[in-house]
Amino acid sequence: MAIERVQAELEQYRRLMEPPPPEEFEEGFSIRTILGALFVAFVMLPGAAYLGLVAGIGIGDAARWGTVILFVEVARRSFITLKRQEIYLLVIVATAILGTNPYSGYIWNVFMRTSQVTQGLGVANEIPTWVVPPADSPAILYRTFFHKDWIIPIAVSFALLFLGRVKNFVAGYALFRIASDYERLPFPLAPVGAQAATVLAEISRKEETWRWRYFSTGAMIGLAFGFFYAGIPTITGAIMTRPLQLIPIPFIDLTLNAESVLPATPVAIFTNLGDFLWGFVVPFWVAIGSFIGGLLTMVINPTLYRRGVLKNWKPGYDAIKVQMVNTYDFWISADIGRGLGLAAVSIGSVMATAFREWRQQAKLAKQQPLVTERIPLTAVLPYRGDFPVPVMVGIYIMASLATAILCYILVPKLPIIFPLFFALVYTPLISYVDARMRGMTGQWFGIPFVREGFTILYSKLTGYRGLDIWFAPIPIGDYGGTAQYFREVELTGTRFTGVLKTEVVIVVVGLIANLAVWQYLWRLAPIPSYVYPFAQKMWPLYAYTGALLWTTTLGKRELEVLKPKVIGGVFGSVVGAYLLFSLLPFNLPVLLFYGLVQGIGGFPLGNLLVFAGALVSRFYFEKNYEDPTTWRRYATVLLAGYNCGMGLVGMFCAATAMVSKAVTQLPY
């Protein structure tokens, strides 16, 4: 059966030692947590934001490792050993502080308001002013957040950010109490997340030495490559009219060279060395399947062109333009069908696995009594820092009602019954299903395109026309993953009250720091522009893909953009291919199927470096280790070191750009 096979394939990526049950719970929150948040916010964040715009690279792992390593080293020299709870909260802070960032979203909305892409589709001027100021506003012309036209957009987004984090915390906690305490579900992947704190605590006690070696090796690779990839363009851009790119960002475009053989096909080789290192840690058969899927795209696109499906392609288009017209002609509908198909087979597999495990547990329960007892939902365990479940449920209801009311105020054409339904019925139901699936199997593949499907269906049934419904804060959420997060917190022995305090620090510090960083980057140069090569090249493609769906509620291109036959055909093909994969006698890895389906339709050679890294990892490095899992752990640390090295380059680039701009703006 395919279910057993995929379970066996994933087993090698779950074989991390489960940390022992915590002997005692501690707060974990201290002045070190606040200092860690400040370090990430004002040291790591500028580099992360700058690298994201210049090279499209994130440094989430670098922020986590860099912060923890710094604090561990300082603690060592102060003859202090960091506790596991303190390290875990530092990991949470370092990971989350970069995500508490509405300001990059504001700049993206400005681009959507002013871009030629959205103007060509006729949607730019339809974006509500409570999302982004008008195009002729001084706030946009002078690129500043400190203007009265931003008051309403920022107030709305801050309210939604606050309500969203409150709902995520309280709903996730309530689901944790139900699934873990009362139903006693095992959450098999929670120990994997909890082990990060255990491993880093070992480093603090000098029990692990190999991690330093691999981390520093990766950091040196990241520094060397980052200097050529992002450093040289930044330095030359400060002294020249145009930056010099020794390595094209983000890819080498070969589309024009291959268009006679591969018409309507974007041929581009991505140049980020991190993709090669990512191939070391990604499941091998996923990497192989994604590469094969890309090669199939090189057959599918020319075939569709010759049959008149990809009718808007013209010779002379570069890779971005080719991908944009292909998305319009075919692939946006195909992506919807593919997403629905993957969700169907994934949910079906998880449900079947859960049913099988439930039957096994039922048989064991008849043979022997349960060792553990259920913890009543009304119980409050002081040593764990518990909260009353009824109070948490009440807070969720109030926050959901506030979100629904805000949605109705912003979009009065949308009856409030719909936000209330999603807030009080759909979201709790799907979150509970998610929490149970994660609790029993460690997996959950959500239902895609729920919001998009509702928006388009509502427009068709009611004749609604406009764009404000696409930005309406409809409370569609899924908090099942947070239930597993609280199980990780429990395994580390961290009191839940410490996590709550950390949430407050993340929001406050994150909002202030992101305002300073993104305001300065925006004032350096328009975003996107030649100063930010990745954004200049890729943002138009992202904008075009997103704005195409918006046109479905304007009554202009609905029949052209969404093609029901394509959606249904691709959906059926994905489900049929999965069933065929399951029945084949060759015992092909099921992960190959997932990689294959996900790799079709994008840039055909987009996964070339990942594919190469997977081959080198499988047939060279794993051969030098007795246990392949050992190399996987080493590779993870190596990749984290690389990201940290790239992050250091990003911080240098950001500082260089800021100083250069400050000097050139002087009036003398």
C-alpha positions in Angstrom: 0.0 0.0 0.0 1.1 3.5 -0.8 0.4 4.6 2.8 2.8 2.1 4.3 5.4 3.0 1.8 5.3 6.8 2.4 5.4 6.1 6.1 8.6 4.1 5.6 10.1 6.7 3.4 9.5 9.5 5.9 10.7 7.4 8.8 14.4 8.2 8.1 13.6 11.9 8.4 11.9 11.4 11.8 14.6 9.3 13.5 15.8 12.0 15.8 16.1 11.0 19.5 13.1 12.0 21.5 14.1 14.2 24.5 13.3 12.7 27.9 10.2 14.0 29.7 11.0 17.2 31.5 11.7 16.7 35.1 10.6 20.1 36.0 9.1 23.2 34.2 10.7 26.6 34.3 9.7 30.0 33.1 12.5 30.4 30.6 11.7 34.0 30.0 14.4 36.4 31.2 16.4 39.5 30.3 18.2 37.2 27.8 15.0 36.7 25.9 14.6 40.5 25.5 18.2 41.0 24.5 17.9 38.2 22.0 14.9 39.9 20.4 16.8 43.2 20.2 19.8 41.5 18.7 17.7 39.9 15.9 15.7 43.0 15.3 18.6 45.4 14.9 21.4 43.2 13.7 19.9 40.3 11.8 16.8 42.0 10.5 18.5 44.6 8.2 20.5 41.9 6.5 17.5 39.7 6.1 15.4 42.4 4.6 18.2 43.6 2.3 19.1 40.1 1.1 15.5 39.3 0.4 15.2 42.2 -1.9 18.6 41.8 -3.6 18.9 38.0 -3.9 15.6 36.6 -2.7 17.3 34.8 0.2 15.9 34.4 3.7 18.1 33.9 6.8 15.6 32.4 9.2 18.1 29.6 10.2 20.9 32.1 10.4 19.0 34.3 12.8 18.2 31.4 15.0 21.7 29.9 15.0 23.5 33.2 15.1 21.5 34.5 18.1 21.9 31.3 20.1 25.6 30.9 19.3 26.3 34.5 20.4 24.4 34.0 23.7 26.0 30.6 24.3 29.5 32.1 23.8 28.8 35.1 26.0 27.4 32.7 28.7 30.5 30.5 28.5 32.8 33.4 29.0 30.6 34.5 31.9 30.8 31.0 33.4 27.0 30.6 32.9 25.2 27.7 31.4 22.0 28.5 29.5 19.0 26.4 30.5 17.1 24.5 27.9 14.0 26.6 28.5 16.0 29.8 27.9 17.5 28.5 24.7 14.1 27.4 23.4 12.6 30.8 23.9 15.6 32.3 22.2 15.0 30.0 19.3 11.3 31.1 19.2 12.3 34.8 19.3 15.0 34.5 16.6 12.6 32.6 14.3 9.5 34.7 14.8 10.9 38.3 15.0 11.6 38.3 11.3 8.0 37.3 10.6 6.3 40.1 12.6 6.6 42.4 9.6 3.6 44.1 8.1 5.8 46.9 6.6 7.1 44.7 3.7 3.5 44.0 3.0 2.8 47.7 2.8 5.6 48.2 0.2 4.2 45.2 -1.8 0.8 46.9 -1.8 2.4 50.1 -3.0 3.9 48.1 -5.9 0.6 46.6 -6.7 -1.0 50.0 -6.7 1.7 51.5 -9.0 2.9 48.6 -11.1 2.5 48.5 -14.9 1.4 44.9 -14.5 -1.6 45.7 -12.4 -2.4 48.8 -14.3 -2.4 46.7 -17.5 -4.9 44.3 -15.9 -7.1 47.2 -14.8 -6.9 46.4 -11.1 -4.4 48.9 -9.7 -6.9 51.7 -9.0 -9.5 49.3 -7.6 -7.4 48.4 -4.5 -9.2 49.9 -1.5 -7.6 53.0 0.2 -7.7 51.2 3.6 -5.1 48.8 2.1 -2.7 51.3 0.5 -2.9 55.1 -0.2 -3.7 56.3 -3.7 -1.0 56.4 -6.3 -0.7 60.2 -6.2 -0.4 60.3 -2.4 2.7 62.1 -1.0 3.1 59.0 1.2 4.0 57.0 -2.0 5.6 59.8 -4.0 8.1 60.5 -1.2 8.3 56.9 0.0 7.5 57.4 3.6 5.3 55.7 6.2 5.2 58.9 8.3 2.2 60.4 6.5 -1.5 60.7 7.4 -2.5 58.6 4.4 -1.0 55.6 6.1 -3.0 56.0 9.3 -6.0 53.9 8.3 -4.0 51.1 6.5 -1.6 50.8 9.4 -4.3 50.9 12.0 -6.3 48.1 10.1 -3.2 45.9 9.7 -2.1 46.3 13.3 -5.6 45.4 14.6 -5.6 42.3 12.4 -2.1 41.4 13.5 -3.0 41.7 17.1 -6.3 39.8 16.7 -4.6 37.1 14.6 -1.8 36.4 17.1 -4.4 36.3 20.0 -6.5 33.8 18.1 -3.5 31.7 17.2 -2.3 31.5 20.8 -5.6 30.8 22.5 -7.0 28.5 19.9 -3.8 26.6 19.6 -3.6 26.2 23.4 -7.2 25.0 23.6 -6.6 22.5 20.8 -3.5 21.3 22.6 -5.4 20.7 25.8 -8.0 18.7 23.8 -5.8 16.7 21.6 -2.8 16.1 23.9 -4.1 16.2 27.5 -7.6 14.9 27.0 -7.4 12.6 24.0 -3.8 11.7 24.7 -2.6 11.8 21.1 1.1 11.2 20.7 2.1 14.0 18.3 5.0 12.0 16.8 6.8 15.0 15.2 6.7 17.2 18.3 9.9 15.7 19.7 11.7 16.6 16.5 11.0 20.3 17.1 11.7 20.1 20.8 15.1 18.5 20.2 16.5 21.7 18.8 16.5 23.2 22.3 18.0 20.0 23.7 20.8 20.0 21.1 21.6 23.7 21.6 21.6 23.2 25.4 24.2 20.4 24.8 26.4 23.0 23.0 26.1 25.3 25.9 27.4 22.5 28.1 30.2 21.8 25.6 28.8 18.3 25.0 28.8 18.6 21.2 31.8 19.8 19.1 31.1 18.6 15.6 28.3 21.1 15.1 30.8 24.0 15.5 33.0 22.5 12.8 30.2 22.1 10.3 28.5 25.3 11.1 31.7 27.3 10.7 32.4 25.5 7.4 29.0 26.5 6.1 29.4 30.0 7.3 32.7 30.4 5.4 31.0 29.1 2.3 28.2 31.6 2.7 30.6 34.5 3.3 32.7 33.7 0.2 29.7 33.1 -2.1 27.7 36.0 -0.6 30.6 38.4 -1.3 30.4 37.7 -5.1 26.6 37.2 -5.2 25.4 40.2 -3.2 28.4 42.0 -2.0 29.9 43.1 -5.3 26.6 44.4 -6.7 26.1 46.4 -3.5 29.6 47.9 -3.5 29.6 48.7 -7.2 26.1 50.1 -7.0 27.3 52.6 -4.4 30.0 54.0 -6.7 28.6 53.3 -10.2 25.3 54.2 -11.9 24.5 50.5 -12.3 25.6 47.6 -10.1 27.9 45.0 -11.5 26.7 41.4 -11.2 29.4 38.8 -11.7 26.7 36.2 -11.0 23.3 37.0 -12.5 20.6 37.4 -9.9 18.5 35.3 -9.5 19.1 33.2 -12.6 20.9 32.9 -16.0 18.2 33.4 -18.6 18.7 31.1 -21.6 15.1 31.5 -23.0 16.0 33.4 -26.1 18.8 30.9 -26.9 16.4 27.9 -26.7 13.1 29.4 -28.1 13.5 27.8 -31.5 13.7 24.3 -30.0 11.6 25.0 -26.8 8.9 27.5 -27.7 6.8 29.0 -24.9 9.3 27.6 -22.3 11.1 29.7 -19.7 14.7 28.2 -19.7 16.5 29.7 -16.7 19.2 28.3 -14.3 19.0 29.7 -10.8 22.3 30.8 -9.4 21.9 30.7 -5.6 24.4 28.2 -4.1 22.0 27.7 -1.2 19.8 25.6 -3.5 22.7 23.1 -4.0 23.1 22.8 -0.2 19.3 22.5 0.2 19.6 19.4 -1.9 21.6 17.9 0.9 18.7 17.9 3.3 15.6 17.7 1.1 14.1 14.1 0.8 16.0 12.5 -2.0 13.0 11.3 -4.0 11.3 14.7 -3.7 14.3 16.3 -5.3 14.4 13.7 -8.1 10.7 14.0 -8.8 10.8 17.8 -8.9 13.6 17.7 -11.4 11.8 15.2 -13.6 8.7 17.3 -13.4 10.7 20.3 -14.7 12.0 18.2 -17.6 8.4 17.2 -18.4 7.5 20.9 -18.5 10.0 21.3 -21.3 7.8 18.8 -23.2 4.4 20.0 -22.1 4.8 23.7 -22.9 5.9 23.3 -26.5 3.1 20.8 -27.0 0.5 23.2 -25.6 1.9 26.0 -27.8 1.6 23.9 -30.9 -2.0 23.0 -30.0 -2.9 26.6 -29.6 -3.3 26.6 -25.8 -0.4 28.9 -25.0 -1.5 31.4 -27.6 0.0 34.6 -26.1 3.7 33.6 -26.4 5.8 35.5 -28.9 9.4 35.0 -30.0 11.7 37.3 -28.2 10.1 37.0 -24.7 12.5 36.6 -21.8 11.9 34.0 -19.0 9.7 36.2 -16.8 7.5 37.3 -19.7 7.1 33.8 -20.9 6.1 32.6 -17.5 3.6 35.5 -17.2 1.8 34.7 -20.5 1.8 31.0 -19.8 0.3 31.6 -16.4 -2.5 33.5 -18.0 -3.1 31.0 -20.8 -3.0 27.7 -18.8 -1.0 27.4 -15.7 -3.0 29.4 -13.2 -5.9 27.0 -13.8 -3.6 24.0 -13.8 -2.1 25.1 -10.5 -5.5 25.3 -8.9 -6.3 21.8 -10.1 -3.0 20.5 -9.0 -3.3 22.0 -5.5 -6.8 20.5 -5.1 -5.6 17.1 -6.3 -2.6 17.0 -4.0 -4.8 18.1 -1.1 -7.3 15.3 -1.9 -4.8 12.5 -2.1 -2.9 13.9 0.9 -5.9 14.2 3.1 -7.2 10.8 2.0 -3.8 9.2 2.9 -3.7 10.9 6.3 -7.3 10.0 7.1 -6.6 6.3 6.0 -3.5 6.2 8.2 -5.3 7.7 11.1 -8.1 5.2 10.8 -5.7 2.3 10.6 -3.8 3.6 13.7 -7.1 4.1 15.6 -8.1 0.5 14.9 -4.7 -0.7 16.2 -5.0 1.4 19.3 -8.5 0.1 19.9 -7.1 -3.5 19.8 -4.3 -2.7 22.2 -6.8 -1.0 24.5 -8.7 -4.2 24.8 -5.6 -6.2 25.5 -4.2 -4.0 28.2 -5.4 -1.0 30.3 -4.3 2.5 29.5 -1.3 3.6 31.5 -2.0 7.3 31.4 -5.3 9.0 32.3 -6.9 11.8 30.6 -6.4 15.3 32.0 -9.7 17.0 32.3 -10.1 20.2 30.3 -11.1 22.1 33.4 -7.9 21.2 35.2 -5.1 23.8 35.6 -1.7 22.5 36.2 0.3 25.2 38.0 3.7 23.7 37.4 3.1 23.8 33.7 1.8 27.4 33.7 -1.6 26.4 32.4 -4.5 28.7 31.5 -8.2 27.9 32.1 -9.5 26.4 28.9 -13.0 28.1 29.1 -11.3 31.5 29.4 -9.1 30.8 26.3 -12.2 29.7 24.3 -14.0 32.9 25.4 -11.1 35.0 24.3 -11.1 33.3 20.9 -14.8 33.9 20.5 -14.4 37.6 21.3 -11.4 38.0 19.0 -13.2 36.3 16.2 -16.3 38.4 16.7 -14.1 41.5 16.6 -12.5 40.3 13.3 -15.9 39.6 11.8 -17.2 43.1 12.8 -14.1 44.7 11.3 -14.6 42.7 8.1 -18.1 44.0 7.9 -17.1 47.6 8.5 -14.5 47.5 5.8 -16.6 45.5 3.2 -20.2 46.2 4.0 -21.3 44.5 0.8 -20.3 41.2 2.3 -23.0 40.0 4.8 -21.6 39.5 8.3 -23.0 36.0 8.4 -20.1 34.8 6.2 -17.3 36.1 8.4 -19.1 34.7 11.4 -19.5 31.3 9.8 -15.8 31.1 9.0 -14.8 32.4 12.4 -17.1 30.2 14.6 -17.7 27.1 12.5 -15.3 26.5 9.7 -12.0 27.6 11.4 -12.6 25.7 14.7 -13.7 22.6 12.8 -10.7 22.5 10.3 -8.3 23.4 13.2 -9.6 20.5 15.2 -9.2 18.1 12.3 -5.7 19.4 11.7 -4.7 19.0 15.4 -6.0 15.4 15.5 -4.2 14.5 12.3 -0.9 16.0 13.6 -1.5 14.3 16.9 -2.0 10.9 15.4 0.3 10.9 12.3 2.3 14.1 12.5 1.0 15.2 9.1 -1.7 17.5 7.8 -2.1 18.8 4.3 -4.6 21.7 4.4 -7.4 22.4 2.0 -6.1 24.9 -0.6 -7.9 27.8 -2.3 -10.7 28.0 0.3 -10.6 31.8 0.4 -10.2 32.1 -3.3 -13.0 29.6 -4.0 -15.4 31.4 -1.6 -14.6 34.8 -3.2 -15.1 33.7 -6.8 -18.3 31.7 -5.9 -19.7 34.6 -3.9 -19.1 36.9 -6.9 -20.8 34.6 -9.3 -23.8 34.0 -7.1 -24.5 37.6 -6.1 -23.1 39.5 -9.0 -20.6 41.3 -6.7 -18.0 43.4 -8.5 -14.9 45.0 -7.0 -11.6 44.1 -5.3 -12.2 45.0 -1.7 -13.5 41.4 -1.0 -10.0 40.1 -1.9 -8.6 42.2 1.0 -11.4 41.6 3.4 -10.2 40.1 6.7 -12.3 37.1 6.4 -11.4 35.0 9.5 -10.3 31.8 7.7 -7.7 30.1 9.7 -6.1 26.8 10.8 -4.6 26.7 14.2 -3.9 22.9 14.4 -0.2 23.5 13.9 -0.1 25.6 17.0 -1.4 22.7 19.1 1.7 20.7 18.1 3.8 23.8 18.9 2.5 23.7 22.5 3.3 20.0 22.7 6.9 21.0 21.8 6.9 23.6 24.5 5.7 21.0 27.0 8.5 18.6 26.0 11.2 21.3 26.6 9.8 21.9 30.1 9.0 25.5 29.4 6.1 27.1 31.2 3.4 28.4 29.0 3.4 31.7 30.8 7.0 32.2 29.5 5.8 31.6 26.0 3.0 34.2 26.4 5.5 36.8 27.6 7.8 36.0 24.7 4.8 36.6 22.3 4.5 40.2 23.7 8.2 40.9 23.2 8.1 39.5 19.6 5.2 41.8 18.6 6.5 45.0 20.3 10.1 44.7 19.2 9.3 43.3 15.8 7.0 46.1 14.9 9.3 48.9 16.0 12.4 47.4 14.4 10.7 46.5 11.1 9.4 50.1 10.8 12.9 51.5 11.1 14.5 49.0 8.7 11.9 49.0 5.9 11.5 52.8 6.1 15.2 53.2 5.5 15.4 50.6 2.7 12.4 52.2 1.0 14.1 55.6 1.2 17.3 54.2 -0.2 15.6 53.5 -3.6 12.2 52.6 -5.0 11.2 49.0 -4.4 11.6 47.3 -6.8 14.4 49.0 -8.8 17.9 48.1 -10.1 19.2 48.5 -6.5 17.2 45.4 -5.5 17.8 43.0 -8.5 15.7 40.1 -7.2 12.6 42.2 -6.5 13.0 44.0 -9.9 13.0 40.8 -11.8 10.6 38.6 -9.8 8.0 40.9 -8.3 6.3 41.6 -11.6 5.8 37.9 -12.1 4.4 37.5 -8.6 2.1 40.5 -9.1 0.8 39.2 -12.3 0.0 35.8 -10.9 -1.9 37.2 -8.0 -3.7 40.0 -9.9 -5.1 37.5 -12.4 -7.4 36.1 -9.8 -8.5 39.5 -8.8 -9.9 40.1 -12.3 -12.4 37.3 -11.8 -14.5 39.7 -9.6 -14.4 42.6 -12.0 -16.3 40.9 -14.8 -13.6 41.5 -17.3 -11.6 38.3 -17.9 -13.3 35.6 -15.9 -13.9 33.1 -18.7 -10.3 33.6 -19.9 -8.4 33.4 -16.6 -10.1 30.4 -15.0 -10.8 27.4 -17.1 -13.0 24.8 -15.4 -12.1 22.1 -17.8 -8.4 22.6 -17.1 -8.9 22.7 -13.4 -11.0 19.5 -13.4 -8.7 17.7 -15.9 -5.6 18.4 -13.8 -7.4 17.5 -10.6 -8.4 14.2 -12.1 -5.0 13.6 -13.5 -3.3 14.1 -10.2 -5.7 11.8 -8.3 -5.5 9.2 -11.1 -1.7 9.4 -11.2 -1.5 8.8 -7.4 -3.8 5.7 -7.7 -1.6 4.4 -10.5 1.5 5.1 -8.5 0.0 3.1 -5.6 -0.9 0.1 -7.8 2.4 -0.1 -9.8 4.3 -3.3 -9.0 7.7 -1.5 -9.3 7.4 -0.2 -5.7 8.3 3.4 -6.7 8.7 5.8 -3.9 5.6 7.8 -3.2 7.7 10.9 -2.4 8.7 10.7 -6.1 5.1 11.3 -7.0 4.8 14.4 -4.8 8.0 15.9 -6.1 7.0 15.1 -9.7 3.6 16.8 -9.5 5.0 19.9 -7.7 7.8 20.3 -10.2 5.6 20.6 -13.3 4.7 24.0 -14.6 7.4 26.3 -13.2 10.8 27.0 -14.5 12.0 23.7 -16.0 15.5 24.0 -14.7 14.6 25.8 -11.5 15.5 22.7 -9.4 18.7 21.9 -11.2 21.0 22.9 -8.3 18.7 21.1 -5.8 18.8 18.0 -7.9 22.6 18.2 -8.2 22.9 18.6 -4.4 20.7 15.6 -3.8 22.8 13.4 -6.1 26.1 14.5 -4.4 24.5 13.9 -1.0 23.1 10.5 -1.8 26.0 9.0 -3.8 29.0 10.7 -2.2 28.5 12.0 1.3 26.1 9.3 2.6 28.6 6.7 1.4 31.2 8.0 3.8 28.9 7.6 6.9 27.7 4.4 8.4 24.3 5.9 9.1 22.8 8.3 6.5 20.8 10.0 9.2 24.1 11.2 10.7 25.0 13.0 7.5 21.5 14.5 7.3 22.1 16.1 10.7 25.5 17.4 9.6 24.0 18.7 6.4 21.3 20.6 8.3 24.0 22.4 10.4 26.1 23.0 7.3 23.1 24.7 5.6 22.3 26.8 8.7 26.0 27.9 8.7 25.7 28.9 5.0 22.6 30.9 5.7 24.4 32.6 8.6 27.3 33.5 6.4 24.9 34.9 3.8 23.2 36.8 6.6 26.5 38.4 7.6 27.1 39.5 4.0 23.6 40.9 3.9 24.2 42.9 7.0 27.4 44.3 5.5 25.6 45.1 2.3 22.8 46.8 4.1 25.3 48.9 6.1 27.2 49.8 3.0 24.1 50.9 1.2 22.8 52.9 4.1 26.1 54.7 4.6 26.5 55.4 0.9 23.0 56.8 0.7 23.5 58.9 3.7 26.7 60.4 2.3 25.2 61.1 -1.2 22.3 62.8 0.3 24.4 65.5 2.0 24.0 68.9 0.4 27.7 69.5 0.1 
